[in-house]
Amino acid sequence: DAGVIQSPRHEVTEMGQEVTLRCKPISGHNSLFWYRQTMMRGLELLIYFNNNVPIDDSGMPEDRFSAKMPNASFSTLKIQPSEPRDSAVYFCASSPRQGALYSPLHFGNGTRLTVT
Amino acid sequence: KQEVTQIPAALSVPEGENLVLNCSFTDSAIYNLQWFRQDPGKGLTSLLLIQSSQREQTSGRLNASLDKSSGRSTLYIAASQPGDSATYLCAVRYRSNDYKLSFGAGTTVTVRA
């Protein structure tokens, strides 16, 4: 099991540019989460998908942020246009189909985003 | 408000000493509590998951206890090693929040050789 795979590991971009972060959940997991981690705010849930459908996007900070899950094995988080305050580590996590409420959450290694 | 608190924020111990990490939560109506380890620049690694009906979980040198009535969980790491140096996070899945995990801010542990 390769675990949750995120790309890129690091992204440095200039303010105003579009940024796309990618995630491949663990095979068979039907719940996918995008988190953001900063020193000031810790881990924040941005959006949650179940069976490829966005269930809760209340954590998405602004309309500049959007997320998609076109199929069970791929998700993207896009920021357009990016701003310096978006600099953070973005994590993708997944959990299994059955008994999701009782199952552990598995995290990817994250994408460290720096917006200059 | 459903919060998760971890005290202390940082801990430094000599190698071989047992580690005791604390996590407190504000509502006893939970599905489960999960302990994670995070190394610098890395993701979160799941260590132990304790279901609401359980009192403890063990994995090797790690033991986590859960006391819902007092809103507390403790992670014990026996015979600490320098490789145990990391940040340890506690996350609670409250019943009222369903799928969401509420994270503590973490305890950063340094084990001195």
Chai-1 contact restraints between the chains, C-beta under 6 A:
chainA,res_idxA,chainB,res_idxB,connection_type,confidence,min_distance_angstrom,max_distance_angstrom,comment,restraint_id
A,G42,B,A105,contact,1.0,0.0,6.0,A-B,restraint_1
A,L43,B,F103,contact,1.0,0.0,6.0,A-B,restraint_2
A,L45,B,K100,contact,1.0,0.0,6.0,A-B,restraint_3
A,Y48,B,Y99,contact,1.0,0.0,6.0,A-B,restraint_4
A,L101,B,Y31,contact,1.0,0.0,6.0,A-B,restraint_5
A,P104,B,Q34,contact,1.0,0.0,6.0,A-B,restraint_6
A,P104,B,S46,contact,1.0,0.0,6.0,A-B,restraint_7
A,P104,B,L49,contact,1.0,0.0,6.0,A-B,restraint_8
A,F107,B,G43,contact,1.0,0.0,6.0,A-B,restraint_9
A,F107,B,L44,contact,1.0,0.0,6.0,A-B,restraint_10
A,G108,B,G43,contact,1.0,0.0,6.0,A-B,restraint_11
A,N109,B,K42,contact,1.0,0.0,6.0,A-B,restraint_12
A,N109,B,G43,contact,1.0,0.0,6.0,A-B,restraint_13
A,G110,B,G43,contact,1.0,0.0,6.0,A-B,restraint_14
